[in-house]
């Protein structure tokens, strides 16, 4: 390993407290390229720039369920300001790359359903920074991660993001937020591309947000909702659907994935969402006995981990 790579690896070691994650990421060329850009934007800052900001990705299922605006309002109440907002249309490759270190244990059915949801329409990416310094210098991403709550309803309090959105199971999560600074860097580079990520880093480094950034974010949510989800599907009031064959997953993937222009993908109908929702309740999530490559499910409150 040359000296430059050694310095990069040493510098980024402070971006994660989850055991083993940094070592895994440092074998990922995409992460190394993104980390190089983040370090270059560091300038004379005392605190790592990777700790200074985070993001929320509002996914197509949130738009369909009319929960997108509620998700962003919740995040802003936690003490975050909008730095930048943009529309992204995820490809299957991007979705797989974002969750690659957890999906190694997912069943094929879960992966197919998750790909359909992630690529069913546009998502809105909102970059965020804390409105003020946080106690104990907890990274922006870690504080937001803590406010998300457990994936299991019985294990989370009523005042978490997942409780507010009434998330059930792993299929319809409505939003994605990164766990730690190391995830912020890797994932934003995947979602925005090298140039888009560097542009965002310059805004964060200069503590500069676009004019009316918050208003722009809500406008993007509204426009995406009107364009892709004219009929709201209430997941809490799901009708009984008997057609839940897993063969539907391959059919939908062919329809959605077959469109080369991501902005013109076929829109799933209300009936499609109902069948997909019903299917999510009967198929297995994970392959028994397989652990994820990166495991943070038993961390507990991540703020405690980061205060040690």
ABEGO torsion letter per residue (X at the ends): XBAAAAAAAAAAAAABABBGAAAAAAABAAAAAAAAAAAAAAEABABBAAAABBBBBBBAAAAAAGAAAAAAAAAAAAGBBBABBBBBBBBAAAAAAAAAAAAAABBAAAAAAAAAAAAAEBBBBBBBBBABBBBGGBBAAAAAAAAAEBABAAABBAABAAAAAGBBEAABAGBBBBABAAAAAAAAAAAAEAAAAAAAAAAAAAGBBBBGAAAAAAAAAAAAAAAABABBBBAAABBBBABABAAAAAAAAAAAAABABAAABBBBBAAAAAAAAAAAAABBABBBGBBBABBAAAAEBAAAAAAX
